[in-house]
């Protein structure tokens, strides 16, 4: 089984060492590099091309959002690094700016280690992991400013930005999903894994997978991220 190659870009030595030490306890993860500022970090990412870059938003020379934007602008076929923003900021402006810059996932620094591992796995598999507190901010933005959704849509693996199409809000019949499917969809938007959804709803992981498959089919979505964005845009969850 291939290991998840991770690079850390964090200026606080204690935090960086703590994250590295925790991640290295898992055989499936390999920490391939570290940097304490954006300049060194960007150079490292282009050289090492890790699967995931865990980036602090508050770097000394350039913030993590700008680093993400620069990385994604050069992230061609030869460079597929995904970005997981790790930060203390939970204000709306920082969250939306990070996703607009192309961040794949967004976690708070007070996240539990098990949840960070889940975020890493979900991000590695091509989906967005959004801290529940962050998901609420994105949802509020979707409800308050539907016309601006294209400017802040989640630029994940499948890049759902529809700004050129002129779409402002998708209409999806709320009755297309069952009550249970709506519950599962809400938890998907909050960034929950299948295992967490199963635990929350007292059902098996197999049943969750069936619900997720039905949700993707009904929403004509390619993956969980696309389903979450369409749910936010249409107001299916809230």
N, C-alpha and C positions, 0 to 999 in steps of 0.2 A: 504494500500500500504506500502510495506516495505521501510524503509529509507536507504539511502546510508550511511554506517558507514565509517567515514574518520578519519585517524590519521595523525598528522602533525609532521614532523621532520625537524626543522629549528632552527639554532642557534641564529639568530637575533630576539630578542624579539619583536621589533616593527613590523617586517614583519610577524612573526608568529601570533601575536595578530590581525593584520589587516586581514590576510587570514581567521583566525578563525571567526572573527566578521562578515566578508562578507558571509562566507559559512553558518553561523548560521541564516542568514536572510531567508534562504530557508527551508521550512518545510520538504522537501524531504531528507534533509541532516542532519546527526547527527555527530558532532565532538566528538569522543569517547576518544581521548587522544592526548597528546603533548609530545615532547621530544626536547632537545636542542643539543643532540649529537648522534652519531651513536650507541654507546654502549647501552645507555638508550633506544634509538629508536628501536633497534633490539629486545631487551628484551620486550619492550612494544608491538611490533607487534606480537610476538609469544604468548603473554598472551592475548591480546585483539582480535587478528585476525580480523582486520577491513576489509571492502571490498576494500578500497583503501588507500594506504600510499602516501601522498604528501611529497616528499623527496628533500631537498636542496642538490645540488651536492657538495657544499663547506662546509662540516661539519668540526668542529675543530679537532676531533680525528681520523676520517676516512671519506673519501669522499663518497658521496651518491652512486657512481657507485659500490664501494666495498660492501657497505651495501646491495645494490640491489642483487649483486652476492651471498652474503651469505644468504640473505632471500630466493632467488629462489632455492638455493641448498637444503634448508630444507622445501621448499614449497610443501608438499605432499597433500594427499587427505584431510587432516584435516586443512590445512592452504592454503587458496586460495587468499591471498591478492595480489592485483594488484598494481604496482608501477607507479606513475606519477612523473617524474623528473621535478623539477622547478628550473631554473637556469638562470644566466646571461651569461653563456658560450654558444656561438653558433659556436665554432670552430669544424671542422670536426672530430678531434680526440675524443673530449668529446662526441659528438653526437653518433658516431659509437661505442665507448666503452660502452656507456649507453645501447644501444640496444643489443649489444653483451652480456652484463651482464644480460639481461632479462627484462629491463624496458619496460613497456607496452605503455607508452605515454611520450612525452617530450615537455615541454612548457617553454617559456622564461618568466622571472619575470616581464617584462613590458606588459604582456598579459592583455587584458581588462577583467574585471570581468565576463562579459557575456560569453566570450570565455573560461574562466577557468571553468565556470559552464558546458559549452558544453563539454569541455575536460573530466570533471568528469563523466558526463553522458555517453559519448561514451566509456570511459574506463570501467565503471561499466558494460556496456552491452557487454563487451568482445572484443571490437575493439581498435585499436590504434588511438590515437589522436596525430597528429604531427603538431607542429607549422609550418606555411607555410615557414618560413625562414629555418627551419630544413629540411623540405621536399625537398627543393632545394639542400641542402647539400647531402642528401641521394641519390637524383637523380643524381647529379654530380658524386658521388662515383660509382653508378651503371654504368654510361656511360663510366667512365674512367678506371675502374677496374672490368670488368665483371667477371673475373676469381676468384675474391676474394669475390663474393657475399655470398657464403655459410658461410664464417667466420663472416660476419656482418649482416646476415639476421635477420629480426625483430623477436625476441623471444617473441611473444605474446601468447595469449591463445592457439592457434593452432600450435605453434612452427613450423615455416616453414623451419628450418635449414635442408638442404639436403646435408650436407658435406659428409655423408657416401655414398651417391649415386654417387658422383663424378660429379654432374651436375655443369656447370659453367655459362650457360646462356640459358634461355628458348627461343624457337622460336615460336612466335605466329604470324599468318598471320594478318597484320594490317587491311586487308579488312574484317576481321571477325566482326568488330564493325562498326556501323554507325558513321557518323561525330558527331552526337549529343551524342552518347554513349562514344565516345572518349573525348568529352568535359566534360561529367559527370565523367569519369574515372580520368581525370586530377585533377578535384576538390576533388575527393576522396583521391587521393595521397597527396593533400595539406592539408588533415585533415578536410575538410568541412563537415558539417552535411547536412542532406537532406534539411532542411529549408534554409540553406545558399546557397546550390546549386540551389534550386528553385529561390531564390532571384537573384542570379548572372545570371541565364540563362532565367529569366522571364517566368518560367513555374510553374506548381503547384507541391506541395509536392507529390501528388499522381502520377504524371507523373515521377517525380524523382525516386520514389520507383519502378516504372515499368522499368525504364532504369537500375537501380541498379540490379534488379532481372535478366534482360536480360544479363547484363555484367557478373554477377556471373555464369550464365548458360553457356555463350559462352567461358568464361575463365576456366570453370570447377573449380571454386573457391568456398570454403565453406562460406567465409565471405568477408567483405570489405578489411580487412587487407591482406588476401591472394591474393585478386585481385590486390591490390596496389603493393605488392611485385612482383607478376608476371609481372605487367605492367612495373615496374622499370627494372626488369631483361631483359625483351624482348625489351625494348626501345619503347614501344607503346606510352609513354607520354614523353614530354620534351619540 
